[in-house]
Amino acid sequence: MQIIISDTSCLIDLRKSSLLKAFLKLPYEIVIPNTLFEEELLKFSEHEKISLLDDGLKVLDLPGAGVLRVIKIEADFPALSIHDCFAFALAESIQDSILLTGDGLLRTVATKHQIEVHGVLWAIDEIHKAETAKVSELLDALKLFESDPTIFRLPNRDLKAFIRRYTPLVTKK
């Protein structure tokens, strides 16, 4: 089973749009570095974190060599947060994994290192393909992303294209 290494931005966006459970039902092993789980999901209650684990989210520690790699990445790319460095190092250490992030610089660095990288819009498409949520729920999420000023990571042009693509799918059902 292919592994998705998620940073927190996409998990937060999926939570806001009530699609987190649908995302965790995808036919992937979905993983987050332990530092992100403990330190970045601050608005998630303990109950929500336990639910994430119960729904299949895996939390992984980086071994000692991985932590050394994080230090090197942080030195090479000082604009990345330490948590982004942990997500990158974990994705780099797991062959054929996918890095899921909304961070533009992290996406650029991952792509330069031949790591497959996607964002929340890709996750929406994967949820649609796997039919783990209704199309109407996906369209509602996309419209929420469009209207939410705190979700600034999504390219407006791409978001509008997704809304145009999903709108007729709702009216067909």
C-alpha positions in Angstrom: 0.0 0.0 0.0 1.4 3.4 -1.0 2.1 5.8 1.9 1.0 9.4 2.2 3.1 11.6 4.5 0.9 14.5 5.4 1.9 17.8 6.9 -0.7 19.5 9.1 -2.0 22.1 6.6 -3.9 19.6 4.6 -5.3 17.8 7.6 -6.5 21.1 9.0 -8.2 22.0 5.7 -9.8 18.5 5.5 -11.0 18.9 9.1 -12.5 22.3 8.4 -14.4 20.9 5.4 -15.6 17.8 7.4 -13.6 15.5 5.0 -11.0 14.1 7.3 -12.7 10.8 7.9 -13.3 10.4 4.2 -9.6 11.1 3.6 -8.5 8.5 6.1 -10.7 5.9 4.4 -8.6 6.2 1.2 -6.6 3.1 0.1 -3.4 4.6 1.3 -1.4 4.3 4.6 -1.7 7.9 5.9 1.2 9.0 8.1 2.2 12.1 10.0 5.6 12.6 11.7 5.2 12.5 15.5 6.5 16.1 16.0 3.7 17.4 13.8 1.1 15.3 15.5 2.1 16.5 18.9 3.0 20.1 18.2 1.2 21.3 15.1 -2.4 19.9 15.6 -3.0 22.4 18.4 -6.6 23.1 17.6 -7.4 19.3 17.6 -8.7 18.2 20.9 -7.3 15.0 22.5 -10.5 13.3 21.6 -10.1 14.3 17.9 -6.5 13.1 17.9 -7.6 9.7 19.3 -10.3 9.6 16.6 -7.6 10.2 14.0 -5.6 7.3 15.2 -8.7 5.1 15.5 -9.6 6.0 11.9 -6.2 4.9 10.7 -3.8 7.8 10.9 -0.3 6.5 11.7 2.2 8.6 13.7 5.8 7.8 12.9 9.1 8.7 14.7 12.1 9.5 12.7 15.1 7.4 13.6 18.3 9.2 14.7 19.7 9.4 11.1 16.3 11.0 10.1 16.7 13.7 12.8 20.2 14.4 11.5 18.7 14.8 8.0 16.1 17.2 9.4 19.0 19.4 10.7 20.7 19.3 7.3 17.4 20.2 5.5 16.8 23.1 7.9 20.3 24.4 7.2 19.8 24.1 3.4 16.3 25.5 3.4 16.0 28.0 6.3 12.6 29.3 5.1 11.1 25.8 5.8 9.7 25.3 9.3 11.2 22.6 11.5 7.9 20.7 11.1 8.1 20.9 7.3 11.6 19.6 7.5 10.4 16.6 9.5 7.6 15.9 6.9 10.1 16.2 4.1 12.7 13.9 5.8 10.1 11.3 6.5 8.8 11.4 2.9 12.4 11.2 1.6 13.1 8.2 3.8 10.1 6.1 2.6 10.5 5.1 -1.1 7.6 5.9 -3.4 5.7 7.8 -0.7 3.6 10.9 -1.5 4.0 14.1 0.4 0.7 15.9 1.0 1.2 19.6 1.8 -0.2 23.0 1.2 3.2 24.7 1.7 4.5 26.1 -1.6 8.2 26.0 -0.6 8.0 22.5 0.8 6.3 21.4 -2.5 9.1 23.0 -4.5 11.9 21.4 -2.4 10.1 18.0 -2.5 9.7 18.1 -6.3 13.4 19.0 -6.7 14.2 15.9 -4.7 11.9 13.7 -6.9 9.4 13.2 -4.1 5.8 13.0 -5.4 3.9 15.8 -3.9 0.2 16.9 -3.9 -2.2 19.1 -2.0 -5.7 19.1 -0.7 -7.3 19.4 -4.1 -5.6 16.2 -5.1 -7.0 14.7 -1.9 -10.5 15.8 -2.9 -10.1 14.0 -6.3 -8.8 10.9 -4.5 -11.9 11.0 -2.1 -14.1 11.3 -5.2 -12.4 8.3 -6.9 -12.7 6.1 -3.8 -16.3 7.3 -3.2 -15.6 7.8 0.5 -17.7 11.0 0.5 -20.7 12.3 -1.5 -20.0 14.6 -4.4 -22.2 17.2 -2.8 -19.9 17.1 0.3 -16.8 17.6 -2.0 -18.4 20.5 -3.7 -19.4 22.0 -0.3 -15.8 21.7 0.8 -14.5 23.4 -2.3 -16.9 26.3 -1.8 -15.9 26.5 1.8 -12.2 26.7 0.7 -13.2 29.5 -1.8 -14.9 31.5 0.9 -12.5 30.9 3.8 -9.8 33.7 4.0 -7.7 31.5 6.2 -7.2 28.9 3.5 -4.7 31.0 1.4 -2.6 28.1 0.1 -5.0 27.1 -2.7 -4.4 28.7 -6.1 -7.6 30.5 -6.9 -7.6 29.5 -10.5 -7.3 25.8 -9.6 -9.9 26.0 -7.0 -12.4 27.6 -9.4 -11.7 24.9 -12.0 -12.4 22.2 -9.4 -15.7 23.9 -8.5 -16.7 24.1 -12.2 -15.8 20.4 -12.6 -17.7 19.2 -9.5 -20.8 21.4 -9.9 -22.4 19.4 -12.7 -21.6 16.1 -11.0 -23.9 17.1 -8.1 -26.7 18.1 -10.4 -26.5 14.7 -12.2 -27.1 12.7 -9.1 
